[in-house]
Every structure is written in structure tokens, then in C-alpha cells.
Amino acid sequence: TPPPPPPPIPPLAMASQRPRRVPPVDYREQLETGHHGHAKKRSAQADKPEESAPQRSKPEPAGVPQPAASSKVDPGNPLAEVEAKRPDLAAIWKEAKDELILLNKDVDDATGVLLANLLASNTTLKRFIVYQNRLGKEAGKALAEALKTNETLQVLNVGYNELGDEAYRALAEALKTNKTLQTLDLRENHLGDEAGKALAEGLKSNNSLIYLLLGDNQLGDEAGKALAHALKNNKTLQKLDAINNKLGGVAGQALAEALKTNKTLQHLNLNSNQLGGEAGKAMAEALKTN
């Protein structure tokens, strides 16, 4: 009697069920190149240490918000408020010199606003990285306000948060006047067409941005056309990453047309979109003269 057939292989998880990606170990290199990390986020169970003999004391995990402050906290002092709410983050801020990295630290929207308020008057940080946290629209708008006054920041990475379109419109306005930001990472932030068009408007008049990372969002043809139009005017952008969006043939044709006149873009990543064959042909034709 032949052996029974093996059990069927379960289907792949849908995209919405897949765990978020986390950046590679050499995160600083990713900032410079804009490469995507491909390591899957470990499960909460995997992150836990193995059970062992009881320990005398167990510190609070970094991702757990601390109790609210007493009435001694000065409401006009953002650092004091951060210390009261998240002393672990306040300690990282105090030790930071030219970069602040809060990678997967469970930073919520309200705490993000406080950090943005600190950034607004900061004169030493060059890299502000709050990657894969819980920042929302209020933190996004506060960061946009900070970009209007901060004169030293070069890298703003708020990838894998939940900023949404309203915050992106504010960031787009800040791009029109900011003169120092070189890298803006906005991956997986529920960015749609309206926000994409607003960012494109900011890009037209911006003269400092070199890397713009918009992957893993919901950009469609309208946003793609706006970005293409911006590329005809922008003179500094070298890398545009729009991987895994909803760009179609219309956006692809517009971007191909932009490549005929743009003289600064060196890297355009449109992988995992729906450009189609005609857009691909137009891209190939544009590259003959780019």
C-alpha cells in the first residue's frame, strides 16, 4: 500500500497579515542608501527572553509607557514631560549628540509631539530616527513645524508609523522652506494620493532633499503624475523610492517623460507596482537620453 500523500502546504499570508519589516542590522548604511530591510519582525514571543531562574529584579520594558507625572511637571518644558511619561526615552534624548535613534520603542502620538517640540529648538541633531513606532497625525504635524525652525537636521526617518495624509500635507509645506533636510523616509505610513500630490508640490521648490523614500504606501496614478511633474523642476533629488504602491501605467508614462528632462535623479525604484508594458517601454526610451 503506498504511503498517504503529505499534507497540503498552507497558502501564503495575505499582505495585510504579514509582519512589518524591520531595518537591517547596519541601519546607518540603510539611511545613506535607502535600501529596504527584508528581515521579518520577530513575534512578541520570540522577543521574550527564555525562561530561567527567577531574577531578583526585573526592569520595566522600554516599550511600556511610564505613569503620568505629578503636578510638579512644567507643562511648558517638553523634556520634563517626556521624563514624566517615558523616562527611558528622556535618557536616550539626553545622551544623543548628533543622532537620535528610537527604533521600535513604542513611541505613541502624544510622546511624538513632545519629541518634535524638542527638535524644533535643537541645534545639534543631524539624524532624527523614530522608525516603526506609533506616531500619528499630531506628531507628524508637530514634526513639520519643527522643520520650519530647525536648521541642522539632515535625516528625518519616521517610516513604519501611522502619520496619514494630514500630517503629510504639513510636511510638504515644511519642505518648501527647509534648507537642510537631505533624507526623508516616509515608508508605510498610509500615504495616499492627496498626500502624494502635496509632497510633490513641496518637492518642486525644495533645494536640499537628496533621498525621498515613499515605499509601502497607497500612492496611485494621481500622486505618480504629481511626482513626475515635480521631477521636472527639482534639481537636487538623487533617489526616489516608491516601491510597493499602486502606481499604474499613467504614472509610469509620466515618470518616463520626466526622466527625459531631469538631470539629477540617479535611482528610481518602482518595483511592485502595476506600471504595465507600455510604461516599461516608455521608461526604456527615456533612458536613451537621460
Summary of the structure (lengths in Angstrom):
residues: 290
radius of gyration: 21.6
end to end distance: 66.4
largest distance: 80.0
contacts: 924
relative contact order: 0.08
helix: 40%
strand: 9%
